[in-house]
């Protein structure tokens, strides 16, 4: 609610419904057994209740979204291998199939504690943009590292030469992509409930502090993050008034 660029963002009207309700409706279309909004503001809870969306109150002093999820997970009695997918409340265009796929990826990787998603990067500009998080995979389809820097970096080629070759490899369907095709991280996660409840107790990783990427804490402590390769990026989230107007137009 305290977004500096778009105050009261979760309650922004999108075609007659608050944005957070739109997000919950999209998430519910994924086939999830239960869809719950976790929030620390009574106005969000009230809006969800008014539109038939289950919501629970969480503390206002959490350091991260994962901490809030962990509290919600405990309150809902989720534990063990129960699968929890985190969809951010400002993603009204999130593809329900992507939510389902990230959950299915974790279910298929019993050695992983988390799963997330990525897609092939479309331009050299995006590859070098520090606001776009990149990742590389290991041989088992799990994340080796996430970074704001362009990774992998070709030692013996200039940037455009490396990019041109990578772009050619990105043309086939993603199922056949080599592990070193530049990939853009999509900010959606699934967790095993037992891991999620323990995550806030893990010490912050040095890499996490440097990159400001919370998922690096899991890798630092030896947890595996499975990665679903999507064929395209999800619809854009809402961070600014301009984003909101674009989303409103799409819904209209």
Backbone bond lengths (Angstrom), bond angles and torsions (degrees), N, CA, C in turn:
res aa  C-N    CA-C-N  psi(-1)  N-CA   C-N-CA  omega(-1)  CA-C   N-CA-C  phi
1 X - - - 1.462 - - 1.522 111.35 -
2 X 1.334 117.74 -22.37 1.462 121.48 -176.06 1.520 112.70 -95.42
3 X 1.339 117.90 19.85 1.454 120.98 178.55 1.524 110.54 -53.04
4 X 1.336 116.38 127.48 1.463 119.86 -177.24 1.525 112.09 -72.23
5 X 1.328 116.23 -31.84 1.461 119.60 -177.72 1.531 112.55 -86.64
6 X 1.332 116.46 -24.81 1.467 119.91 -178.47 1.526 108.44 -147.65
7 X 1.328 117.42 80.21 1.470 121.03 -177.43 1.535 111.88 -55.80
8 X 1.355 115.06 144.61 1.472 122.33 -179.14 1.531 111.94 59.01
9 X 1.321 115.85 31.53 1.460 121.91 -174.53 1.536 114.55 -51.54
10 X 1.327 120.31 -44.38 1.469 118.94 -176.35 1.525 114.14 -59.89
11 X 1.332 116.66 -23.97 1.460 120.24 -177.24 1.524 112.54 -99.66
12 X 1.320 117.87 5.60 1.464 120.63 179.01 1.519 110.19 -57.74
13 X 1.318 116.22 133.93 1.463 121.22 -176.59 1.523 111.04 -73.73
14 X 1.324 115.89 128.28 1.464 122.29 173.43 1.517 107.62 -128.43
15 X 1.320 116.04 104.38 1.469 122.45 179.64 1.527 111.82 51.86
16 X 1.336 115.20 43.38 1.450 120.12 172.52 1.512 116.27 91.47
17 X 1.329 118.03 1.04 1.461 121.26 179.34 1.527 109.72 -132.43
18 X 1.341 117.61 148.17 1.468 119.69 175.22 1.530 110.81 -62.19
19 X 1.313 116.52 146.32 1.463 120.27 -177.28 1.520 112.14 -55.27
20 X 1.329 118.45 -43.40 1.458 120.33 -177.59 1.530 110.87 -61.60
21 X 1.314 117.54 -32.61 1.470 121.05 176.65 1.528 109.70 -69.86
22 X 1.327 117.31 -41.44 1.461 120.65 176.11 1.528 111.08 -58.65
23 X 1.329 116.40 -42.94 1.466 120.26 179.52 1.530 110.41 -62.66
24 X 1.319 116.34 -45.79 1.470 120.30 -179.39 1.524 110.87 -62.22
25 X 1.309 117.30 -39.15 1.460 120.17 178.50 1.522 111.43 -63.90
26 X 1.327 116.85 -41.18 1.468 120.34 177.69 1.532 110.29 -64.43
27 X 1.325 116.65 -43.75 1.463 120.04 -179.89 1.522 111.22 -61.64
28 X 1.329 116.64 -38.93 1.466 120.74 -178.48 1.528 111.80 -64.42
29 X 1.333 116.86 -26.07 1.463 120.80 179.88 1.524 112.81 -73.21
30 X 1.334 117.05 -5.63 1.465 121.31 -178.58 1.519 113.13 -75.88
31 X 1.326 116.85 -12.75 1.457 120.62 -174.12 1.510 112.81 95.27
32 X 1.330 117.23 7.78 1.466 120.47 177.35 1.525 110.20 -60.12
33 X 1.335 116.21 144.57 1.462 120.09 178.15 1.518 111.71 -68.67
34 X 1.342 116.05 -26.50 1.463 119.79 -176.38 1.527 108.47 -153.85
35 X 1.312 116.18 138.34 1.459 121.37 177.50 1.518 108.54 -124.13
36 X 1.329 117.12 122.08 1.460 121.95 -173.47 1.529 109.35 -132.76
37 X 1.318 116.64 135.06 1.459 121.77 173.12 1.524 108.30 -92.41
38 X 1.330 116.99 127.70 1.468 122.54 175.66 1.525 107.31 -107.14
39 X 1.337 117.29 119.45 1.464 120.52 -174.15 1.516 110.36 -145.97
40 X 1.345 114.68 159.46 1.470 119.57 -178.81 1.524 112.41 -112.80
41 X 1.327 116.94 12.52 1.461 120.83 -177.49 1.522 109.46 -123.89
42 X 1.317 115.89 128.75 1.467 120.76 -176.48 1.521 112.51 -61.01
43 X 1.329 116.97 -29.20 1.462 119.47 -179.64 1.530 111.45 -67.87
44 X 1.332 116.68 -35.93 1.465 119.79 176.96 1.523 110.01 -68.40
45 X 1.325 116.02 -44.84 1.461 120.05 179.42 1.527 110.66 -59.53
46 X 1.325 116.01 -42.03 1.465 120.31 -178.84 1.532 110.90 -65.92
47 X 1.333 117.43 -42.12 1.463 120.79 179.30 1.524 111.44 -62.46
48 X 1.336 116.09 -40.53 1.468 119.64 178.53 1.527 110.64 -63.99
49 X 1.334 116.95 -46.58 1.468 121.21 -179.66 1.522 110.79 -59.54
50 X 1.318 116.89 -42.22 1.463 121.12 -178.95 1.526 112.63 -62.91
51 X 1.337 117.10 -24.24 1.465 120.43 -177.80 1.524 112.71 -113.02
52 X 1.320 116.51 20.10 1.452 120.47 172.82 1.509 115.99 73.61
53 X 1.339 117.19 23.66 1.471 121.59 178.77 1.523 108.59 -104.75
54 X 1.323 117.53 128.43 1.464 121.01 178.07 1.524 109.65 -67.39
55 X 1.329 116.58 135.75 1.469 120.94 -179.60 1.522 109.14 -145.84
56 X 1.336 115.84 147.95 1.459 121.25 177.53 1.518 109.15 -130.06
57 X 1.325 114.75 148.19 1.462 120.96 -179.97 1.523 110.20 -84.06
58 X 1.329 115.92 136.87 1.463 121.91 175.42 1.528 108.66 -127.32
59 X 1.323 115.29 165.72 1.462 120.15 -176.84 1.525 111.65 -64.61
60 X 1.312 115.89 157.57 1.461 121.19 -178.77 1.526 113.07 -94.21
61 X 1.334 117.82 -1.79 1.471 119.88 -173.30 1.523 113.34 -107.55
62 X 1.333 117.86 20.02 1.458 119.32 -179.10 1.525 111.18 -70.37
63 X 1.326 115.02 141.44 1.468 120.63 -179.06 1.522 112.14 -78.90
64 X 1.329 116.94 -21.69 1.468 120.01 -176.28 1.518 110.01 -153.36
65 X 1.327 114.04 167.66 1.453 119.43 176.25 1.514 112.51 -63.72
66 X 1.321 117.14 -34.68 1.468 119.92 179.65 1.522 111.31 -65.43
67 X 1.330 116.77 -35.33 1.466 119.54 176.84 1.529 110.20 -63.77
68 X 1.324 116.52 -41.35 1.465 120.03 177.99 1.530 110.32 -63.93
69 X 1.324 115.79 -42.40 1.464 119.89 178.32 1.524 111.65 -61.55
70 X 1.316 116.18 -40.35 1.456 120.14 -179.74 1.522 110.52 -61.86
71 X 1.337 117.10 -42.42 1.463 119.98 177.39 1.528 110.38 -63.13
72 X 1.327 116.99 -44.31 1.463 120.78 179.67 1.525 111.02 -63.59
73 X 1.316 116.02 -39.39 1.466 121.39 179.71 1.524 110.74 -60.33
74 X 1.331 116.38 -44.31 1.468 120.34 178.46 1.525 110.90 -65.98
75 X 1.338 116.60 -41.89 1.461 120.22 -178.74 1.526 111.89 -64.21
76 X 1.332 116.69 -31.94 1.465 121.11 -179.05 1.525 112.50 -87.30
77 X 1.347 116.74 -1.88 1.460 120.42 178.03 1.517 113.77 73.03
78 X 1.319 117.44 24.39 1.459 120.97 178.83 1.525 109.28 -84.96
79 X 1.318 116.26 139.12 1.458 119.77 -176.34 1.512 110.17 -156.83
80 X 1.340 115.64 175.87 1.461 121.66 176.26 1.512 112.54 57.31
81 X 1.341 115.49 -128.76 1.455 121.52 -177.10 1.520 113.33 -92.71
82 X 1.321 119.01 11.90 1.466 119.88 171.85 1.519 108.48 -54.22
83 X 1.329 117.55 137.16 1.461 121.81 -177.10 1.519 110.74 -99.26
84 X 1.317 115.69 129.36 1.461 123.13 -179.78 1.523 108.05 -121.24
85 X 1.325 117.30 127.66 1.461 121.76 176.79 1.522 108.53 -109.80
86 X 1.320 115.64 130.34 1.468 121.76 179.18 1.527 109.41 -97.91
87 X 1.333 115.75 115.33 1.460 121.53 173.31 1.524 107.26 -112.84
88 X 1.324 117.79 123.17 1.457 121.00 -178.97 1.534 111.04 -65.10
89 X 1.321 116.08 146.19 1.455 121.17 -175.14 1.508 115.50 -72.72
90 X 1.347 117.88 -2.04 1.467 120.22 178.18 1.530 111.15 -113.63
91 X 1.344 116.42 31.86 1.459 121.94 -178.84 1.533 110.30 -120.54
92 X 1.334 118.60 64.41 1.469 119.98 -176.22 1.525 114.22 -68.76
93 X 1.340 117.98 -12.41 1.460 121.08 178.51 1.532 112.06 -102.46
94 X 1.334 118.04 9.90 1.458 120.66 -179.74 1.537 110.38 -56.81
95 X 1.319 115.75 130.77 1.469 121.88 -179.09 1.527 109.37 -73.77
96 X 1.333 118.95 120.13 1.474 119.85 178.69 1.525 112.50 -56.31
97 X 1.329 117.34 -33.23 1.463 119.58 179.25 1.516 111.28 -65.11
98 X 1.341 117.61 -33.80 1.462 120.46 177.02 1.522 110.61 -65.98
99 X 1.326 117.36 -40.91 1.466 121.06 175.96 1.525 109.62 -57.78
100 X 1.327 115.71 -47.01 1.471 120.31 179.51 1.534 110.84 -62.23
101 X 1.332 116.81 -43.27 1.468 120.48 -175.61 1.521 111.89 -65.85
102 X 1.334 117.39 -37.31 1.462 120.13 179.69 1.529 110.43 -68.04
103 X 1.330 116.93 -36.29 1.470 119.92 174.89 1.526 110.69 -67.35
104 X 1.336 116.92 -43.65 1.463 121.03 -178.99 1.522 111.32 -65.11
105 X 1.330 117.34 -35.44 1.464 121.02 178.32 1.524 110.91 -61.20
106 X 1.325 116.47 -43.10 1.464 119.45 179.65 1.523 110.97 -68.22
107 X 1.323 116.78 -39.83 1.469 120.34 178.53 1.525 111.31 -60.74
108 X 1.328 116.27 -31.45 1.465 120.86 -177.65 1.521 113.22 -85.79
109 X 1.339 117.26 -7.57 1.470 121.52 -178.47 1.529 108.72 -120.19
110 X 1.320 118.84 81.12 1.468 121.26 -174.92 1.522 114.06 -61.21
111 X 1.327 118.21 -21.11 1.463 120.27 -179.90 1.521 112.52 -83.99
112 X 1.332 117.43 -8.78 1.459 121.35 -177.53 1.522 110.78 -92.58
113 X 1.331 116.40 147.59 1.464 122.38 175.84 1.519 111.78 -96.04
114 X 1.331 116.05 -23.59 1.459 122.74 -177.38 1.525 108.95 -140.45
115 X 1.333 115.23 164.38 1.465 121.14 168.21 1.512 107.90 -141.19
116 X 1.322 114.93 155.38 1.458 120.92 177.58 1.517 107.48 -146.77
117 X 1.342 117.33 -165.12 1.459 120.13 -176.70 1.517 109.78 -139.29
118 X 1.337 114.86 160.85 1.456 121.90 178.11 1.516 108.37 -154.94
119 X 1.339 116.04 164.06 1.455 120.77 173.84 1.522 108.45 -145.93
120 X 1.317 116.45 162.00 1.459 121.21 -178.77 1.522 110.36 -63.38
121 X 1.321 116.28 136.10 1.467 121.38 179.31 1.523 109.56 -72.96
122 X 1.342 115.64 137.02 1.455 120.43 -171.09 1.518 114.63 -91.50
123 X 1.327 118.27 -17.12 1.467 118.50 -175.22 1.518 111.09 -149.61
124 X 1.321 115.14 156.17 1.461 121.12 176.72 1.528 110.02 -64.15
125 X 1.319 116.93 -34.53 1.466 120.74 178.40 1.523 110.61 -60.67
126 X 1.327 117.09 -44.82 1.462 120.34 178.00 1.527 111.17 -64.49
127 X 1.323 116.18 -37.23 1.457 120.90 -178.99 1.527 111.40 -60.02
128 X 1.321 116.95 -33.52 1.467 121.32 -177.71 1.536 113.01 -98.47
129 X 1.305 117.66 0.38 1.467 121.71 -177.98 1.533 109.65 -80.13
130 X 1.338 119.66 117.66 1.467 121.09 -178.64 1.519 113.26 -68.62
131 X 1.327 117.94 -14.58 1.464 120.76 176.72 1.529 112.38 -82.04
132 X 1.316 116.27 -8.80 1.461 121.86 177.01 1.523 107.66 -106.18
133 X 1.312 116.07 118.94 1.469 120.97 -176.05 1.527 109.58 -84.04
134 X 1.316 114.80 131.50 1.450 121.87 178.53 1.541 110.35 -106.06
135 X 1.320 116.98 160.49 1.461 120.15 175.10 1.511 109.80 -148.18
136 X 1.327 115.06 158.78 1.461 121.67 173.24 1.517 107.85 -123.50
137 X 1.331 115.75 151.61 1.459 122.60 -175.57 1.523 111.21 -106.61
138 X 1.336 114.59 158.27 1.459 119.36 170.61 1.530 108.82 -96.33
139 X 1.320 116.72 -174.43 1.468 121.25 -175.47 1.519 112.71 -66.93
140 X 1.333 117.56 -16.43 1.465 121.28 -176.64 1.533 112.30 -102.34
141 X 1.322 117.31 9.32 1.447 120.02 179.31 1.509 113.68 79.11
142 X 1.321 117.13 19.41 1.464 121.35 175.95 1.535 109.19 -106.30
143 X 1.318 115.54 159.26 1.466 120.43 -177.00 1.527 110.84 -73.06
144 X 1.326 115.80 132.31 1.462 120.85 171.29 1.523 110.61 -89.59
145 X 1.342 115.76 -38.37 1.467 119.92 -179.19 1.523 109.37 -165.39
146 X 1.330 115.06 151.79 1.463 123.68 172.61 1.525 107.16 -117.71
147 X 1.328 116.70 143.92 1.464 118.98 178.91 1.524 111.28 -155.70
148 X 1.335 114.45 153.49 1.461 119.84 170.67 1.533 110.82 -81.91
149 X 1.309 115.96 -14.39 1.462 121.13 177.65 1.522 109.60 -81.41
150 X 1.345 117.43 159.92 1.470 120.07 177.61 1.525 110.36 -72.33
151 X 1.328 116.52 109.20 1.458 121.40 178.02 1.526 109.20 -127.34
152 X 1.357 117.12 144.49 1.463 127.04 -6.75 1.524 110.88 -73.42
153 X 1.327 115.12 155.96 1.465 121.17 -179.28 1.528 108.14 -108.20
154 X 1.330 115.96 122.53 1.468 120.32 -177.19 1.528 110.08 -77.98
155 X 1.312 117.50 116.64 1.464 121.48 -175.84 1.520 112.78 -63.57
156 X 1.341 116.06 -40.82 1.468 119.36 -169.55 1.522 114.14 -101.71
157 X 1.315 117.62 8.01 1.461 120.31 179.64 1.514 109.84 -126.63
158 X 1.316 116.14 147.17 1.447 119.68 172.17 1.522 109.04 -71.16
159 X 1.313 116.26 159.77 1.454 120.89 -173.37 1.512 114.65 -52.55
160 X 1.343 117.89 -46.16 1.458 119.33 -176.95 1.519 111.73 -69.29
161 X 1.331 117.91 -34.61 1.466 120.25 178.36 1.521 110.51 -65.45
162 X 1.321 116.14 -44.83 1.462 119.99 177.83 1.518 110.20 -62.34
163 X 1.357 115.84 -43.85 1.451 118.92 -176.98 1.524 112.04 -64.61
164 X 1.327 118.03 -41.19 1.457 120.87 -178.62 1.528 111.06 -60.64
165 X 1.322 116.25 -40.22 1.456 118.62 177.76 1.518 111.93 -69.03
166 X 1.330 116.34 -39.51 1.456 120.24 179.52 1.520 111.10 -66.02
167 X 1.339 116.67 -38.49 1.457 120.20 -179.81 1.527 110.97 -63.62
168 X 1.333 116.61 -36.53 1.467 119.44 177.25 1.530 110.67 -63.95
169 X 1.324 116.60 -40.53 1.468 119.42 -179.56 1.525 111.62 -68.36
170 X 1.329 116.93 -22.44 1.459 120.09 -176.95 1.521 112.87 -82.33
171 X 1.331 117.67 -4.08 1.458 119.78 -176.21 1.531 113.73 -71.02
172 X 1.351 121.32 -40.09 1.470 119.36 179.79 1.528 110.66 -67.11
173 X 1.322 114.88 174.02 1.463 119.54 176.88 1.525 109.18 -60.69
174 X 1.330 115.45 150.35 1.461 119.25 -172.33 1.517 113.21 -63.43
175 X 1.316 117.34 -23.82 1.459 119.07 179.82 1.520 112.49 -60.52
176 X 1.337 116.54 -21.74 1.458 119.77 -178.30 1.520 112.70 -105.66
177 X 1.332 117.43 8.64 1.461 119.29 -176.95 1.516 111.92 -69.00
178 X 1.311 115.53 141.98 1.463 120.23 171.89 1.516 109.27 -71.01
179 X 1.337 116.53 152.06 1.452 119.94 -176.99 1.510 114.30 -62.89
180 X 1.339 118.69 -16.34 1.458 120.40 -176.32 1.526 113.16 -103.10
181 X 1.316 118.00 11.81 1.460 119.19 169.13 1.527 108.01 -67.04
182 X 1.337 119.47 132.09 1.466 120.43 -179.41 1.522 111.10 -57.74
183 X 1.314 115.69 129.17 1.456 121.78 -175.87 1.521 110.94 -122.72
184 X 1.311 115.78 140.50 1.460 122.77 176.12 1.523 109.12 -100.38
185 X 1.317 116.05 130.98 1.460 120.71 179.24 1.522 110.60 -75.51
186 X 1.323 116.07 137.83 1.461 123.19 173.68 1.525 106.90 -104.92
187 X 1.316 117.32 127.51 1.467 121.13 -171.47 1.509 115.04 -79.85
188 X 1.318 116.59 62.41 1.460 122.11 173.51 1.526 106.54 -131.82
189 X 1.334 117.11 139.68 1.461 121.20 -175.76 1.523 110.86 -133.71
190 X 1.321 114.77 146.06 1.466 120.18 164.32 1.523 107.72 -116.86
191 X 1.327 115.83 149.91 1.462 122.35 -176.04 1.524 109.78 -135.55
192 X 1.330 115.97 150.42 1.457 119.56 161.97 1.524 106.55 -79.40
193 X 1.320 115.84 135.41 1.464 119.77 -171.69 1.521 112.11 -58.15
194 X 1.331 117.87 -39.95 1.467 119.80 -178.94 1.522 110.93 -61.41
195 X 1.336 117.19 -41.47 1.456 119.92 177.42 1.516 110.94 -67.14
196 X 1.319 117.37 -43.65 1.456 120.47 -178.31 1.521 111.54 -59.17
197 X 1.308 116.94 -40.42 1.465 120.00 -178.95 1.525 111.46 -69.06
198 X 1.340 116.97 -25.09 1.466 120.12 179.41 1.523 112.63 -90.86
199 X 1.318 117.64 -15.96 1.466 121.11 -172.66 1.535 113.35 -56.30
200 X 1.344 119.59 -43.74 1.466 118.63 -178.91 1.519 114.37 -63.07
201 X 1.340 117.43 -18.34 1.459 120.12 -179.68 1.532 112.19 -84.49
202 X 1.327 118.27 -10.97 1.459 121.45 -179.53 1.527 110.23 -75.65
203 X 1.310 116.58 139.12 1.463 120.56 177.09 1.519 110.51 -66.28
204 X 1.315 116.04 144.01 1.461 120.37 177.96 1.524 110.00 -62.47
205 X 1.322 116.34 139.01 1.464 121.20 179.24 1.523 110.60 -83.42
206 X 1.340 118.32 146.14 1.463 120.25 175.14 1.526 112.30 -56.89
207 X 1.336 116.52 -39.77 1.468 119.86 179.18 1.526 110.84 -65.22
208 X 1.320 116.79 -36.76 1.463 120.97 177.46 1.521 110.98 -60.99
209 X 1.327 116.34 -43.38 1.460 120.51 -179.39 1.525 111.61 -65.79
210 X 1.337 116.41 -36.90 1.463 120.46 -178.48 1.529 111.19 -73.17
211 X 1.331 116.41 -49.01 1.463 121.02 -175.66 1.535 112.59 -83.49
212 X 1.350 116.16 -17.94 1.467 121.20 -172.39 1.523 110.49 58.11
213 X 1.347 114.52 49.06 1.455 122.56 178.32 1.523 107.90 -129.77
214 X 1.304 115.81 109.55 1.456 121.57 -172.08 1.529 112.98 -64.39
215 X 1.340 117.52 -30.77 1.461 120.25 -176.73 1.528 111.98 -65.65
216 X 1.341 117.56 -18.91 1.458 119.79 178.47 1.526 111.86 -67.81
217 X 1.329 117.57 -20.68 1.464 120.24 175.63 1.525 110.57 -62.38
218 X 1.335 115.87 -41.73 1.464 119.38 179.51 1.516 111.13 -63.21
219 X 1.335 117.26 -45.31 1.466 120.10 179.25 1.521 111.27 -64.15
220 X 1.320 116.83 -40.10 1.464 121.41 -178.94 1.525 111.48 -58.91
221 X 1.328 115.97 -36.21 1.466 120.56 -177.83 1.529 112.51 -92.86
222 X 1.328 116.79 12.46 1.459 120.08 171.79 1.507 115.88 88.80
223 X 1.305 118.80 10.23 1.469 121.40 177.94 1.522 109.61 -86.67
224 X 1.313 115.92 147.70 1.458 121.03 -178.95 1.525 109.94 -98.41
225 X 1.336 114.96 143.28 1.459 121.94 178.62 1.526 107.67 -120.55
226 X 1.327 116.82 107.60 1.463 121.51 177.15 1.524 109.28 -72.99
227 X 1.331 116.46 149.15 1.465 120.48 -174.78 1.524 110.47 -126.29
228 X 1.324 115.40 121.27 1.466 121.61 172.66 1.525 108.16 -85.90
229 X 1.345 117.20 128.05 1.462 121.23 178.59 1.525 109.27 -93.55
230 X 1.323 115.65 111.28 1.456 121.69 179.95 1.525 109.79 -88.28
231 X 1.315 116.64 153.56 1.462 120.00 -179.07 1.517 112.19 -80.13
232 X 1.336 117.16 -17.72 1.461 119.72 178.47 1.516 109.26 -155.38
233 X 1.310 115.47 166.02 1.462 120.13 178.03 1.520 110.47 -73.82
234 X 1.345 117.46 150.22 1.462 119.00 173.22 1.521 109.87 -69.95
235 X 1.327 116.52 170.14 1.453 119.83 175.97 1.512 110.48 -60.89
236 X 1.329 118.30 156.08 1.464 121.21 -175.69 1.517 112.62 -67.86
237 X 1.344 115.42 148.32 1.451 120.94 173.61 1.519 110.11 -79.36
238 X 1.335 115.35 -178.70 1.461 121.24 -176.82 1.529 108.76 -116.00
239 X 1.334 116.41 112.64 1.461 121.94 177.61 1.519 112.79 -120.25
240 X 1.325 116.62 -24.43 1.459 121.17 -173.86 1.521 110.39 -132.45
241 X 1.340 117.91 165.94 1.473 119.95 174.89 1.532 112.37 -57.55
242 X 1.338 116.71 -34.41 1.460 119.43 178.80 1.528 111.25 -66.50
243 X 1.347 116.17 -40.76 1.468 119.94 175.82 1.523 110.33 -58.89
244 X 1.313 115.85 -44.51 1.464 121.03 -178.09 1.531 110.75 -60.64
245 X 1.322 117.34 -42.79 1.459 119.77 -179.84 1.523 111.28 -65.11
246 X 1.341 117.96 -37.51 1.456 120.66 177.79 1.521 110.57 -63.48
247 X 1.325 116.62 -43.51 1.465 120.47 -178.97 1.530 110.20 -67.13
248 X 1.314 116.60 -41.55 1.467 119.89 177.03 1.523 111.22 -57.90
249 X 1.322 116.30 -41.72 1.464 120.27 179.69 1.519 111.35 -63.95
250 X 1.329 116.85 -40.35 1.455 120.92 178.90 1.532 111.56 -64.62
251 X 1.326 116.45 -42.76 1.464 119.66 178.33 1.531 110.78 -66.79
252 X 1.336 116.88 -36.88 1.453 119.94 179.33 1.531 111.74 -64.91
